[in-house]
Amino acid sequence: MLAYPLGQWLLYCLVSGLLAALLMNIPMYVQPVGYRPAFVAAAGATGQDPGEVETALAVAVHHVTGIAAALLYGGIVAALAAVLPTALVLNGIPTIPHLVGVVGVTLFIYYFFERIAMPRAGGSLQTEAEPIVRQWALSTFIYGTTLGLSLPVLVTQF
């Protein structure tokens, strides 16, 4: 069982998701085609071609998606913490649900982009799909690692 009320837990997840999405900006900006997934995601949300998407919209969609993914993680952890053994706890977060949630959400983010978003909304960027998806793998790894490490620290600070 989680050591935090659900509302407080989801607030922690929201903050960690935003932090992870902000840190994800670093590898996305330094890689040659690293920020293109945000344009593809925004294209999917608006029905535009990724080449026509405004940078501000791509950045906004990227950060909102990071927060949404963290809230999905929070829901997974809360649900699993209610049914799985919680013998190992890290700062009030059951370890097994935490690890399953982080790995599950990280893989979901990667595969959703690779299998659904890029093929359906890639538009003019389809010719660059392979390097975009490859660099997306690094970005999602950084997101998942940040989410997994920041939450146990964050809950001790507030």
C-alpha positions in Angstrom: 0.0 0.0 0.0 1.2 3.5 -0.8 2.2 5.6 2.2 0.5 8.7 0.6 -3.1 9.7 0.0 -3.9 9.3 -3.7 -4.2 13.0 -4.4 -0.8 13.8 -2.9 0.7 10.8 -4.7 -0.6 12.0 -8.1 0.7 15.5 -7.3 4.2 14.0 -6.7 3.8 12.1 -10.0 2.8 15.3 -11.9 5.9 17.2 -10.6 8.2 14.3 -11.4 6.7 13.9 -14.8 7.3 17.6 -15.6 10.8 17.3 -14.3 11.5 14.2 -16.4 10.0 15.9 -19.5 12.2 19.0 -18.9 15.3 16.9 -18.5 14.4 15.0 -21.6 14.8 18.3 -23.5 18.5 18.1 -23.1 19.1 14.9 -25.2 16.3 15.8 -27.6 17.9 19.2 -28.4 21.5 17.9 -28.7 20.7 15.0 -31.0 20.5 15.9 -34.7 16.8 14.8 -35.1 16.1 14.5 -31.3 13.3 16.9 -31.0 11.4 15.7 -34.0 9.3 13.2 -32.0 7.6 16.2 -30.3 6.7 17.6 -33.7 5.3 14.2 -34.7 3.2 14.0 -31.5 1.9 17.5 -32.1 1.1 16.6 -35.7 -0.9 13.6 -34.5 -2.8 15.8 -32.0 -3.6 18.5 -34.6 -3.8 16.7 -37.9 -1.0 18.8 -39.4 2.1 17.6 -41.1 5.1 17.6 -38.6 6.9 20.1 -40.8 4.0 22.6 -40.4 3.8 22.4 -36.6 4.9 25.4 -34.6 7.8 24.9 -32.2 5.8 26.2 -29.2 3.0 23.6 -29.9 5.5 20.8 -30.1 7.2 21.8 -26.9 3.8 22.1 -25.1 2.6 18.7 -26.4 5.9 17.2 -25.3 5.6 18.5 -21.7 1.9 17.7 -21.3 2.6 14.1 -22.6 5.4 13.8 -20.0 3.0 14.8 -17.2 0.3 12.4 -18.5 2.8 9.5 -18.7 3.8 10.2 -15.1 0.1 10.2 -14.0 -0.3 6.9 -15.8 2.7 5.6 -13.8 1.1 6.9 -10.6 -2.1 5.0 -11.4 -0.2 1.8 -12.1 1.8 2.0 -8.9 -1.3 2.8 -6.8 -3.2 -0.1 -8.4 -0.3 -2.6 -8.0 0.5 -1.4 -4.5 -3.0 -2.5 -3.5 -2.6 -6.0 -4.7 1.1 -6.9 -4.7 3.3 -7.6 -1.7 4.9 -4.5 -0.4 7.7 -6.0 1.7 10.3 -3.6 0.2 9.4 0.1 0.4 11.5 3.0 -0.7 10.4 6.3 1.1 6.8 5.1 1.2 6.8 3.8 -2.4 6.5 0.0 -2.7 9.5 -1.1 -4.7 8.0 -3.8 -6.9 5.0 -1.6 -8.1 7.5 1.3 -8.6 9.8 -0.7 -10.8 7.0 -2.3 -12.8 5.4 1.2 -13.2 8.6 2.9 -14.4 9.6 0.1 -16.8 6.1 -0.3 -18.1 5.5 3.4 -18.7 8.9 3.8 -20.3 8.3 0.9 -22.7 4.8 2.1 -23.4 6.1 5.6 -24.4 8.7 4.2 -26.7 6.5 1.6 -28.4 3.5 4.0 -28.7 5.7 6.4 -30.6 7.5 3.8 -32.6 4.5 1.7 -33.6 1.6 4.3 -33.7 2.6 7.9 -33.6 5.5 7.8 -36.1 3.8 5.6 -38.7 0.5 7.5 -38.5 1.6 11.1 -38.0 5.2 11.1 -39.3 4.1 12.7 -42.6 7.1 14.5 -44.2 9.4 13.0 -41.6 8.8 9.4 -42.7 12.1 9.4 -44.6 13.9 10.1 -41.3 11.9 7.6 -39.3 14.8 5.2 -38.4 17.1 7.8 -36.9 14.2 9.6 -35.2 13.0 6.4 -33.5 16.5 5.4 -32.6 17.2 8.7 -30.9 13.7 8.5 -29.3 14.9 5.4 -27.5 17.6 7.4 -25.6 15.1 10.1 -24.8 12.6 7.7 -23.3 15.3 5.9 -21.3 16.3 9.3 -19.8 12.6 10.1 -19.0 12.1 6.7 -17.3 15.3 6.9 -15.3 14.5 10.5 -14.2 10.9 9.5 -13.2 12.2 6.4 -11.4 14.9 8.3 -9.4 13.1 11.6 -8.8 9.9 10.3 -7.2 11.6 8.6 -4.2 13.6 11.7 -3.6 10.7 14.1 -4.2 8.4 12.4 -1.6 11.0 13.0 1.1 11.2 16.7 0.3 7.5 17.7 0.8 
